[in-house]
Amino acid sequence: NDEKQGREAYNFLISSFQEALDISNDFADAALLAKNKGLSGLSNVKLEALSPIKVMLYQKAADILDAFEQVSRPAALEFKYDGFRLQLHRNGDKIKLFTRRLEDVTKQFPDVVKVVKEHIKSKNFILDSEVIGYDPKTKKFLPFQHISQRIRRKYDIKELTEKVPVIVNLFDAVLVDERNLIKLPFVERRAILKKITNEVPYKIQLAEQLITADNKEAEEFYKKALELGNEGVMAKNLEAPYKPGSRVGYGVKIKPTMENLDL
């Protein structure tokens, strides 16, 4: 019994440290906090806009049935866009954009900064999004490569934004109006995200979503996503919190399996 209690206490401490690390994103700072202030210090790490946090990652499911098995029914299905993941931060008049690897790419996406500034009804937030390019003539989505070239660019950014405009697809909210949303169920975070977003076609929108427990409806949504040029769909547990890193049961991605090639 003592061994079991000791193991549970150890796991609780490790979990508390990991949560603080996910928010502070600095191992040395989290370690010093644990040493100097113990559990109370770790539990009081504050989530702050303009300071990037590790994003939540999604494991791959074999198919729709496997996805439901992992995240439960009903689930939220969303388009999995073939774009560039951006974490959007704002505090007052300052806006910053970070990649999934927490690289600051604010200067490379002035068009995203402008859209976020004009169409998000909050001045303090951390939001998760996927930015996709589209052809201004045909309005068709373009593959990831068309906007990935911006990341290393220092010049001619304006020319690139005109050649390949982008749509900001919002799919999660981590912080809004200084309120930490990490432990809220996904369905509540999505509702908050919708409330603060002024959606504008081909500028900014919430990821297209279907909430269902039905296999046929889910398969049709998946087919629609692929026909529109998306990578596939995401399946998300409606009650799951936002957890940086890969977590079983929180969400999965479903996309076609590519054939192996002899090269």
C-alpha positions in Angstrom: 0.0 0.0 0.0 2.8 2.4 0.9 4.5 1.5 -2.4 1.3 2.3 -4.3 0.9 5.6 -2.6 4.5 6.5 -3.2 4.1 5.7 -6.9 0.9 7.8 -7.1 2.7 10.7 -5.4 5.6 10.4 -7.8 3.3 10.3 -10.8 1.4 13.4 -9.5 4.7 15.3 -9.1 5.9 14.4 -12.6 2.5 15.4 -14.1 2.6 18.7 -12.2 6.1 19.4 -13.5 5.2 18.5 -17.1 2.2 20.8 -17.0 4.4 23.7 -15.8 6.9 22.9 -18.5 4.3 22.8 -21.2 3.2 26.3 -20.2 6.6 27.9 -19.4 8.4 26.0 -22.3 11.7 26.4 -20.4 13.1 23.3 -18.6 15.5 25.3 -16.5 12.8 27.7 -15.3 10.4 24.9 -14.4 13.2 23.0 -12.5 14.1 26.1 -10.5 10.5 26.8 -9.8 10.1 23.2 -8.5 13.2 23.5 -6.4 12.4 26.9 -4.9 8.6 26.9 -4.6 7.6 23.2 -4.9 4.2 22.1 -5.9 2.6 25.5 -5.3 5.0 27.2 -7.6 4.5 24.6 -10.4 0.7 24.8 -10.1 0.7 28.6 -10.4 2.7 29.0 -13.6 0.8 31.5 -15.6 -0.1 31.2 -19.3 0.7 34.4 -21.0 0.1 35.7 -24.5 3.3 36.3 -26.6 5.0 33.4 -24.9 4.6 30.3 -27.1 3.6 26.9 -25.6 4.0 23.4 -27.1 1.1 22.5 -29.3 -1.2 19.5 -29.0 -0.3 16.8 -31.4 -2.6 14.1 -32.9 -1.8 10.4 -33.5 -2.9 8.7 -36.7 -6.0 6.5 -36.9 -6.4 3.7 -39.5 -9.8 4.8 -40.5 -13.1 6.3 -39.3 -14.1 3.3 -37.2 -10.7 3.3 -35.5 -11.0 7.1 -34.9 -14.3 6.6 -33.1 -12.8 3.8 -31.1 -10.0 6.1 -29.9 -11.9 9.3 -29.2 -15.4 7.9 -28.4 -18.8 8.9 -29.9 -20.1 11.4 -30.7 -16.9 13.1 -31.9 -16.0 16.4 -33.6 -14.8 15.8 -37.1 -12.9 18.7 -38.8 -11.1 19.2 -42.1 -7.4 18.5 -41.9 -6.0 21.3 -44.0 -2.8 20.9 -46.1 -1.3 24.1 -44.7 1.0 25.6 -42.1 0.2 25.4 -38.4 0.4 28.8 -36.7 -0.1 29.6 -33.0 -1.6 33.1 -32.9 -0.8 35.4 -29.9 -2.0 38.8 -29.0 -1.5 41.1 -26.0 -2.9 44.6 -26.5 -1.6 45.9 -29.8 1.2 43.4 -30.1 0.6 40.2 -32.2 3.0 37.3 -32.7 2.8 34.2 -34.8 4.7 31.0 -33.9 5.2 27.7 -35.8 4.6 24.3 -34.3 8.3 24.3 -33.4 7.8 27.7 -31.7 9.7 29.7 -34.2 8.6 33.3 -34.5 7.4 33.9 -38.1 5.4 37.1 -37.5 7.3 39.1 -40.1 6.7 36.4 -42.8 2.9 36.6 -42.4 1.9 40.3 -42.3 -1.4 39.3 -44.0 -2.3 36.9 -41.1 -1.4 39.6 -38.6 -3.7 42.0 -40.3 -6.6 39.6 -40.5 -6.2 38.5 -36.9 -6.1 42.1 -35.7 -9.3 43.0 -37.6 -11.4 39.9 -37.1 -10.7 38.5 -33.6 -12.8 40.3 -31.0 -10.3 40.0 -28.2 -7.0 41.8 -27.4 -5.5 39.0 -25.3 -5.4 35.4 -26.7 -3.5 32.3 -27.8 -5.3 30.5 -30.6 -4.4 27.4 -32.7 -4.8 27.6 -36.4 -3.8 26.2 -39.8 -3.1 28.6 -42.5 -3.6 27.5 -46.1 -2.9 29.1 -49.5 -5.4 29.4 -52.3 -5.4 30.4 -55.9 -6.9 33.9 -56.2 -8.4 33.1 -59.6 -9.9 29.6 -59.1 -10.3 29.9 -55.3 -8.9 26.3 -55.0 -6.8 25.4 -52.0 -3.1 25.0 -52.7 -0.7 22.5 -51.3 1.5 23.3 -48.3 4.6 24.0 -50.4 3.1 27.2 -51.8 3.3 29.0 -48.5 6.1 27.1 -46.8 8.6 29.1 -49.0 7.7 32.2 -46.9 9.4 30.8 -43.7 13.0 31.5 -44.8 12.2 34.6 -46.8 13.3 38.0 -45.6 12.4 40.0 -48.8 9.6 40.2 -51.3 7.1 39.1 -48.6 4.4 41.5 -50.0 4.8 40.0 -53.4 4.3 36.5 -52.0 1.2 37.5 -50.1 -0.4 38.8 -53.3 0.7 35.8 -55.4 -0.6 33.2 -52.9 -3.1 34.7 -50.4 -4.0 32.7 -47.3 -7.0 31.7 -45.2 -6.7 31.4 -41.5 -8.5 28.3 -40.2 -9.0 28.5 -36.5 -9.5 25.2 -34.6 -8.7 25.7 -30.9 -8.4 28.4 -28.2 -5.9 28.1 -25.4 -6.2 31.5 -23.8 -8.8 34.2 -24.3 -9.1 37.5 -22.4 -6.4 36.3 -19.9 -8.5 33.2 -19.1 -6.6 29.9 -19.3 -8.8 27.5 -21.3 -6.4 24.5 -21.2 -8.5 22.4 -18.8 -11.9 23.2 -20.4 -13.5 20.5 -22.7 -12.9 21.0 -26.4 -16.5 21.6 -27.1 -16.4 24.6 -24.7 -13.1 25.9 -26.2 -14.6 25.8 -29.6 -17.7 27.7 -28.5 -15.5 30.5 -27.1 -13.4 30.5 -30.3 -16.6 31.0 -32.3 -17.8 33.8 -30.1 -14.7 35.9 -30.6 -14.3 35.3 -34.3 -15.8 37.4 -37.0 -15.6 34.9 -39.9 -14.9 36.2 -43.4 -14.8 33.9 -46.4 -11.3 33.5 -47.8 -9.8 35.4 -44.9 -10.5 33.8 -41.5 -12.9 31.1 -40.4 -13.3 28.2 -38.0 -12.3 24.8 -39.3 -15.2 23.2 -41.0 -16.7 20.8 -38.4 -19.3 18.0 -38.1 -20.3 16.6 -34.7 -21.6 13.0 -35.2 -21.7 9.5 -33.9 -22.8 8.1 -37.3 -20.3 6.1 -39.4 -22.0 7.0 -42.7 -22.1 10.7 -41.9 -18.4 10.6 -40.9 -17.4 8.8 -44.1 -19.2 11.4 -46.2 -17.6 14.2 -44.4 -14.2 12.6 -44.9 -14.9 12.1 -48.6 -15.9 15.8 -48.9 -12.7 16.9 -47.2 -10.6 14.9 -49.7 -12.5 16.2 -52.7 -11.8 19.8 -51.7 -8.1 19.1 -51.6 -7.6 18.6 -47.9 -5.3 16.0 -46.3 -8.1 14.3 -44.5 -10.0 14.9 -41.3 -9.4 15.2 -37.6 -11.5 13.4 -35.0 -11.6 15.0 -31.6 -13.0 14.0 -28.2 -15.6 16.6 -27.2 -14.7 16.5 -23.6 -10.9 16.5 -23.8 -8.7 19.3 -22.5 -5.9 20.9 -24.5 -2.8 18.9 -23.7 0.5 19.8 -25.4 2.2 16.7 -26.9 0.6 13.6 -28.2 -2.2 12.2 -26.0 -4.2 9.0 -26.6 -7.9 9.5 -26.8 -7.9 13.3 -27.2 -7.8 13.5 -31.0 -6.6 11.6 -34.1 -6.0 12.3 -37.7 -7.4 10.2 -40.6 -5.8 10.5 -44.0 -5.2 8.2 -47.0 -2.2 5.8 -46.8 0.3 6.6 -49.4 1.8 3.7 -51.4 5.4 2.7 -50.8 7.7 3.6 -53.7 11.0 2.0 -54.8 13.5 4.9 -55.2 
